[in-house]
Amino acid sequence: MINIWIEVEMKKFELYSVGLLSKSGDDKAAMCVAYANSLADLIQDIESNAGWRTDSNCAFKVAYIEEIVE
């Protein structure tokens, strides 16, 4: 029996909420970093949570996703 280990590098994405105006008039948006095998996997995860991204310290509706290439 031969065991083959295939390491799949997770892709890095930044998720943003809809922009809001702060009291000082600056644009603000919630943002977090997420890791997934693909954009399709990430979108499926977000859609399964009714469009919400929940993390240990935040929760927001995702409006924009950007893949980060390092």
MOPAC internal coordinates of N, CA, C and O (Angstrom, degrees):
PM7 1SCF
backbone

  N    0.0000 0     0.00 0     0.00 0    0    0    0
  C    1.4314 1     0.00 0     0.00 0    1    0    0
  C    1.5299 1   108.81 1     0.00 0    2    1    0
  O    1.2310 1   120.76 1   -47.38 1    3    2    1
  N    1.3177 1   116.15 1   132.62 1    3    2    1
  C    1.4487 1   121.54 1   179.05 1    5    3    2
  C    1.5271 1   108.78 1  -114.55 1    6    5    3
  O    1.2310 1   120.96 1   -55.50 1    7    6    5
  N    1.2893 1   115.77 1   124.50 1    7    6    5
  C    1.4535 1   121.12 1   175.59 1    9    7    6
  C    1.5193 1   109.10 1   -97.91 1   10    9    7
  O    1.2310 1   120.65 1   -51.15 1   11   10    9
  N    1.2992 1   116.36 1   128.85 1   11   10    9
  C    1.4559 1   121.20 1   178.07 1   13   11   10
  C    1.5209 1   107.73 1  -116.68 1   14   13   11
  O    1.2310 1   120.95 1   -52.74 1   15   14   13
  N    1.3201 1   115.79 1   127.26 1   15   14   13
  C    1.4577 1   121.37 1   179.13 1   17   15   14
  C    1.5208 1   107.73 1  -101.63 1   18   17   15
  O    1.2310 1   120.84 1   -60.70 1   19   18   17
  N    1.2964 1   115.99 1   119.30 1   19   18   17
  C    1.4592 1   120.81 1   177.00 1   21   19   18
  C    1.5136 1   107.56 1  -110.78 1   22   21   19
  O    1.2310 1   121.28 1   -62.67 1   23   22   21
  N    1.3130 1   115.15 1   117.33 1   23   22   21
  C    1.4548 1   119.61 1  -179.81 1   25   23   22
  C    1.5228 1   108.51 1   -94.96 1   26   25   23
  O    1.2310 1   121.20 1   -59.19 1   27   26   25
  N    1.3171 1   115.30 1   120.81 1   27   26   25
  C    1.4570 1   121.32 1   178.40 1   29   27   26
  C    1.5194 1   107.54 1  -103.60 1   30   29   27
  O    1.2310 1   121.33 1   -60.28 1   31   30   29
  N    1.3046 1   115.06 1   119.72 1   31   30   29
  C    1.4554 1   118.77 1  -179.76 1   33   31   30
  C    1.5186 1   109.73 1   -77.05 1   34   33   31
  O    1.2310 1   121.48 1   -50.93 1   35   34   33
  N    1.3100 1   114.78 1   129.07 1   35   34   33
  C    1.4562 1   120.34 1   179.45 1   37   35   34
  C    1.5266 1   109.05 1   -71.93 1   38   37   35
  O    1.2310 1   121.25 1   -35.14 1   39   38   37
  N    1.3158 1   115.20 1   144.86 1   39   38   37
  C    1.4546 1   120.67 1   176.00 1   41   39   38
  C    1.5154 1   108.81 1   -89.22 1   42   41   39
  O    1.2310 1   121.13 1   -28.76 1   43   42   41
  N    1.3100 1   115.44 1   151.24 1   43   42   41
  C    1.4612 1   121.83 1  -177.06 1   45   43   42
  C    1.5269 1   108.74 1  -107.53 1   46   45   43
  O    1.2310 1   120.87 1   -46.93 1   47   46   45
  N    1.3216 1   115.93 1   133.07 1   47   46   45
  C    1.4640 1   122.15 1  -178.86 1   49   47   46
  C    1.5209 1   109.66 1  -131.01 1   50   49   47
  O    1.2310 1   121.06 1   -33.50 1   51   50   49
  N    1.3311 1   115.58 1   146.50 1   51   50   49
  C    1.4541 1   121.15 1   170.31 1   53   51   50
  C    1.5205 1   107.15 1  -105.82 1   54   53   51
  O    1.2310 1   120.70 1   -49.13 1   55   54   53
  N    1.3315 1   116.27 1   130.87 1   55   54   53
  C    1.4605 1   122.47 1  -179.80 1   57   55   54
  C    1.5267 1   108.17 1  -111.41 1   58   57   55
  O    1.2310 1   120.91 1   -46.39 1   59   58   57
  N    1.3285 1   115.86 1   133.61 1   59   58   57
  C    1.4565 1   120.84 1  -177.55 1   61   59   58
  C    1.5189 1   110.41 1  -123.92 1   62   61   59
  O    1.2310 1   121.34 1   -30.83 1   63   62   61
  N    1.3237 1   115.04 1   149.17 1   63   62   61
  C    1.4605 1   121.35 1   173.32 1   65   63   62
  C    1.5269 1   108.57 1   -89.45 1   66   65   63
  O    1.2310 1   120.72 1    -1.65 1   67   66   65
  N    1.2995 1   116.22 1   178.35 1   67   66   65
  C    1.4599 1   121.35 1   172.59 1   69   67   66
  C    1.5239 1   107.90 1   -65.54 1   70   69   67
  O    1.2310 1   120.60 1   -37.44 1   71   70   69
  N    1.3172 1   116.47 1   142.56 1   71   70   69
  C    1.4520 1   120.46 1   178.93 1   73   71   70
  C    1.5188 1   111.67 1   -69.59 1   74   73   71
  O    1.2310 1   120.94 1   -37.30 1   75   74   73
  N    1.3038 1   115.81 1   142.70 1   75   74   73
  C    1.4679 1   123.00 1   178.17 1   77   75   74
  C    1.5197 1   108.73 1  -129.02 1   78   77   75
  O    1.2310 1   120.68 1   -25.91 1   79   78   77
  N    1.3027 1   116.30 1   154.09 1   79   78   77
  C    1.4604 1   120.15 1   175.14 1   81   79   78
  C    1.5194 1   109.70 1   -92.21 1   82   81   79
  O    1.2310 1   121.08 1   -47.39 1   83   82   81
  N    1.3156 1   115.53 1   132.61 1   83   82   81
  C    1.4611 1   119.63 1   175.83 1   85   83   82
  C    1.5234 1   109.25 1   -83.22 1   86   85   83
  O    1.2310 1   120.54 1    -6.74 1   87   86   85
  N    1.3127 1   116.58 1   173.26 1   87   86   85
  C    1.4677 1   120.89 1   179.01 1   89   87   86
  C    1.5274 1   111.37 1   -60.39 1   90   89   87
  O    1.2310 1   120.49 1   150.27 1   91   90   89
  N    1.3256 1   116.68 1   -29.73 1   91   90   89
  C    1.4625 1   120.50 1  -179.97 1   93   91   90
  C    1.5264 1   112.38 1   -82.37 1   94   93   91
  O    1.2310 1   120.06 1   176.67 1   95   94   93
  N    1.3348 1   117.50 1    -3.33 1   95   94   93
  C    1.4573 1   121.66 1   178.72 1   97   95   94
  C    1.5146 1   114.59 1    91.72 1   98   97   95
  O    1.2310 1   119.80 1  -178.00 1   99   98   97
  N    1.3265 1   117.98 1     2.00 1   99   98   97
  C    1.4552 1   122.07 1   178.59 1  101   99   98
  C    1.5256 1   110.53 1   -81.82 1  102  101   99
  O    1.2310 1   120.87 1   -32.61 1  103  102  101
  N    1.3292 1   115.94 1   147.39 1  103  102  101
  C    1.4625 1   119.94 1   173.63 1  105  103  102
  C    1.5169 1   109.01 1   -74.84 1  106  105  103
  O    1.2310 1   120.70 1   -44.93 1  107  106  105
  N    1.3142 1   116.27 1   135.07 1  107  106  105
  C    1.4684 1   122.33 1   178.00 1  109  107  106
  C    1.5216 1   108.33 1  -132.11 1  110  109  107
  O    1.2310 1   120.88 1   -29.38 1  111  110  109
  N    1.3108 1   115.92 1   150.62 1  111  110  109
  C    1.4614 1   121.28 1   174.94 1  113  111  110
  C    1.5235 1   107.88 1  -151.67 1  114  113  111
  O    1.2310 1   121.00 1   -33.34 1  115  114  113
  N    1.3184 1   115.70 1   146.66 1  115  114  113
  C    1.4608 1   119.74 1   173.34 1  117  115  114
  C    1.5254 1   107.19 1   -75.76 1  118  117  115
  O    1.2310 1   120.52 1   -35.61 1  119  118  117
  N    1.3133 1   116.61 1   144.39 1  119  118  117
  C    1.4631 1   121.27 1   179.80 1  121  119  118
  C    1.5175 1   108.95 1  -145.92 1  122  121  119
  O    1.2310 1   120.92 1   -36.84 1  123  122  121
  N    1.3156 1   115.84 1   143.16 1  123  122  121
  C    1.4554 1   120.29 1   171.81 1  125  123  122
  C    1.5237 1   108.57 1  -146.89 1  126  125  123
  O    1.2310 1   120.85 1   -17.61 1  127  126  125
  N    1.3034 1   115.98 1   162.39 1  127  126  125
  C    1.4553 1   122.93 1   178.52 1  129  127  126
  C    1.5192 1   108.00 1  -101.82 1  130  129  127
  O    1.2310 1   121.05 1   -44.54 1  131  130  129
  N    1.3214 1   115.60 1   135.46 1  131  130  129
  C    1.4680 1   121.03 1   178.55 1  133  131  130
  C    1.5220 1   108.95 1  -130.12 1  134  133  131
  O    1.2310 1   121.03 1   -29.81 1  135  134  133
  N    1.3043 1   115.63 1   150.19 1  135  134  133
  C    1.4648 1   121.81 1   177.27 1  137  135  134
  C    1.5162 1   108.54 1  -118.53 1  138  137  135
  O    1.2310 1   120.84 1   -43.91 1  139  138  137
  N    1.3371 1   115.99 1   136.09 1  139  138  137
  C    1.4615 1   121.33 1   179.05 1  141  139  138
  C    1.5262 1   108.58 1  -153.97 1  142  141  139
  O    1.2310 1   121.16 1   -17.61 1  143  142  141
  N    1.3293 1   115.38 1   162.39 1  143  142  141
  C    1.4651 1   119.96 1   178.06 1  145  143  142
  C    1.5189 1   111.69 1   -67.37 1  146  145  143
  O    1.2310 1   120.61 1   146.69 1  147  146  145
  N    1.3355 1   116.44 1   -33.31 1  147  146  145
  C    1.4612 1   120.76 1  -178.66 1  149  147  146
  C    1.5267 1   109.12 1  -156.73 1  150  149  147
  O    1.2310 1   121.44 1   -13.21 1  151  150  149
  N    1.3206 1   114.85 1   166.79 1  151  150  149
  C    1.4577 1   120.15 1   176.40 1  153  151  150
  C    1.5203 1   110.28 1   -63.23 1  154  153  151
  O    1.2310 1   120.46 1   141.59 1  155  154  153
  N    1.3248 1   116.73 1   -38.41 1  155  154  153
  C    1.4674 1   120.67 1   179.25 1  157  155  154
  C    1.5281 1   111.28 1   -61.28 1  158  157  155
  O    1.2310 1   120.11 1   138.25 1  159  158  157
  N    1.3275 1   117.39 1   -41.75 1  159  158  157
  C    1.4690 1   120.88 1   177.87 1  161  159  158
  C    1.5248 1   111.16 1   -63.63 1  162  161  159
  O    1.2310 1   120.78 1   138.71 1  163  162  161
  N    1.3314 1   116.12 1   -41.29 1  163  162  161
  C    1.4562 1   120.38 1   179.64 1  165  163  162
  C    1.5276 1   111.04 1   -65.03 1  166  165  163
  O    1.2310 1   120.38 1   134.74 1  167  166  165
  N    1.3213 1   116.87 1   -45.26 1  167  166  165
  C    1.4642 1   120.58 1   179.58 1  169  167  166
  C    1.5247 1   110.54 1   -62.77 1  170  169  167
  O    1.2310 1   120.26 1   139.19 1  171  170  169
  N    1.3224 1   117.11 1   -40.81 1  171  170  169
  C    1.4617 1   120.54 1   178.33 1  173  171  170
  C    1.5336 1   110.46 1   -61.04 1  174  173  171
  O    1.2310 1   120.62 1   139.18 1  175  174  173
  N    1.3207 1   116.42 1   -40.82 1  175  174  173
  C    1.4641 1   120.77 1   178.88 1  177  175  174
  C    1.5272 1   110.58 1   -64.64 1  178  177  175
  O    1.2310 1   120.26 1   136.40 1  179  178  177
  N    1.3240 1   117.11 1   -43.60 1  179  178  177
  C    1.4606 1   120.81 1   179.74 1  181  179  178
  C    1.5278 1   110.65 1   -66.35 1  182  181  179
  O    1.2310 1   120.18 1   136.74 1  183  182  181
  N    1.3339 1   117.27 1   -43.26 1  183  182  181
  C    1.4635 1   120.61 1   179.33 1  185  183  182
  C    1.5180 1   112.10 1   -64.36 1  186  185  183
  O    1.2310 1   120.14 1   147.81 1  187  186  185
  N    1.3295 1   117.33 1   -32.19 1  187  186  185
  C    1.4646 1   119.75 1   178.76 1  189  187  186
  C    1.5229 1   111.59 1   -69.85 1  190  189  187
  O    1.2310 1   120.83 1   165.71 1  191  190  189
  N    1.3249 1   116.02 1   -14.29 1  191  190  189
  C    1.4650 1   121.66 1   178.05 1  193  191  190
  C    1.5298 1   110.50 1  -110.80 1  194  193  191
  O    1.2310 1   120.55 1  -149.92 1  195  194  193
  N    1.3290 1   116.55 1    30.08 1  195  194  193
  C    1.4736 1   124.17 1   176.90 1  197  195  194
  C    1.5270 1   113.05 1    57.73 1  198  197  195
  O    1.2310 1   120.33 1  -148.40 1  199  198  197
  N    1.3388 1   116.97 1    31.60 1  199  198  197
  C    1.4567 1   120.94 1   177.66 1  201  199  198
  C    1.5112 1   115.12 1    87.92 1  202  201  199
  O    1.2310 1   120.57 1  -178.02 1  203  202  201
  N    1.3229 1   116.51 1     1.98 1  203  202  201
  C    1.4566 1   121.44 1  -178.42 1  205  203  202
  C    1.5138 1   110.62 1   -95.55 1  206  205  203
  O    1.2310 1   120.91 1   -35.90 1  207  206  205
  N    1.3139 1   115.87 1   144.10 1  207  206  205
  C    1.4606 1   122.54 1   168.83 1  209  207  206
  C    1.5158 1   106.21 1  -107.61 1  210  209  207
  O    1.2310 1   120.40 1   -60.67 1  211  210  209
  N    1.2918 1   116.85 1   119.33 1  211  210  209
  C    1.4625 1   120.81 1   178.51 1  213  211  210
  C    1.5163 1   108.30 1  -114.94 1  214  213  211
  O    1.2310 1   121.52 1   -45.14 1  215  214  213
  N    1.2924 1   114.70 1   134.86 1  215  214  213
  C    1.4520 1   121.85 1  -179.36 1  217  215  214
  C    1.5184 1   107.35 1  -132.97 1  218  217  215
  O    1.2310 1   120.38 1    -1.04 1  219  218  217
  N    1.3104 1   116.89 1   178.96 1  219  218  217
  C    1.4622 1   119.21 1  -178.51 1  221  219  218
  C    1.5268 1   112.59 1   -66.60 1  222  221  219
  O    1.2310 1   120.28 1   156.95 1  223  222  221
  N    1.3415 1   117.06 1   -23.05 1  223  222  221
  C    1.4638 1   118.26 1  -177.32 1  225  223  222
  C    1.5321 1   114.20 1  -127.79 1  226  225  223
  O    1.2310 1   119.50 1  -171.53 1  227  226  225
  N    1.3385 1   118.56 1     8.47 1  227  226  225
  C    1.4621 1   119.03 1   178.17 1  229  227  226
  C    1.5255 1   110.90 1  -160.66 1  230  229  227
  O    1.2310 1   121.48 1   -16.31 1  231  230  229
  N    1.3185 1   114.77 1   163.69 1  231  230  229
  C    1.4650 1   121.65 1   174.01 1  233  231  230
  C    1.5265 1   107.02 1  -151.55 1  234  233  231
  O    1.2310 1   120.38 1   -48.39 1  235  234  233
  N    1.3331 1   116.89 1   131.61 1  235  234  233
  C    1.4535 1   120.88 1   178.52 1  237  235  234
  C    1.5214 1   110.12 1  -158.29 1  238  237  235
  O    1.2310 1   121.07 1   -21.83 1  239  238  237
  N    1.3341 1   115.56 1   158.17 1  239  238  237
  C    1.4574 1   121.82 1   174.92 1  241  239  238
  C    1.5214 1   107.72 1   -77.18 1  242  241  239
  O    1.2310 1   120.37 1   -49.57 1  243  242  241
  N    1.3081 1   116.89 1   130.43 1  243  242  241
  C    1.4603 1   121.58 1  -178.18 1  245  243  242
  C    1.5249 1   109.60 1   -81.29 1  246  245  243
  O    1.2310 1   120.97 1   -52.13 1  247  246  245
  N    1.3334 1   115.74 1   127.87 1  247  246  245
  C    1.4559 1   121.33 1   179.19 1  249  247  246
  C    1.5256 1   111.63 1  -113.59 1  250  249  247
  O    1.2310 1   119.75 1   156.97 1  251  250  249
  N    1.3393 1   118.08 1   -23.03 1  251  250  249
  C    1.4519 1   122.15 1  -174.33 1  253  251  250
  C    1.5160 1   109.50 1  -150.60 1  254  253  251
  O    1.2310 1   120.72 1   -42.23 1  255  254  253
  N    1.3354 1   116.24 1   137.77 1  255  254  253
  C    1.4653 1   121.89 1   178.35 1  257  255  254
  C    1.5168 1   107.33 1  -126.50 1  258  257  255
  O    1.2310 1   120.95 1   -46.77 1  259  258  257
  N    1.3368 1   115.79 1   133.23 1  259  258  257
  C    1.4515 1   120.55 1   178.06 1  261  259  258
  C    1.5227 1   108.80 1  -129.53 1  262  261  259
  O    1.2310 1   120.48 1   -53.47 1  263  262  261
  N    1.3392 1   116.69 1   126.53 1  263  262  261
  C    1.4707 1   120.35 1   176.68 1  265  263  262
  C    1.5136 1   108.95 1   -78.99 1  266  265  263
  O    1.2310 1   120.51 1   -45.49 1  267  266  265
  N    1.3147 1   116.63 1   134.51 1  267  266  265
  C    1.4613 1   122.62 1  -179.95 1  269  267  266
  C    1.5247 1   108.14 1  -101.28 1  270  269  267
  O    1.2310 1   121.30 1   -58.88 1  271  270  269
  N    1.3194 1   115.12 1   121.12 1  271  270  269
  C    1.4553 1   121.06 1   178.34 1  273  271  270
  C    1.5141 1   107.31 1  -106.84 1  274  273  271
  O    1.2310 1   121.00 1   -59.41 1  275  274  273
  N    1.3236 1   115.70 1   120.59 1  275  274  273
  C    1.4732 1   119.84 1  -177.28 1  277  275  274
  C    1.4945 1   110.72 1  -104.65 1  278  277  275
  O    1.2310 1   120.10 1   180.00 1  279  278  277

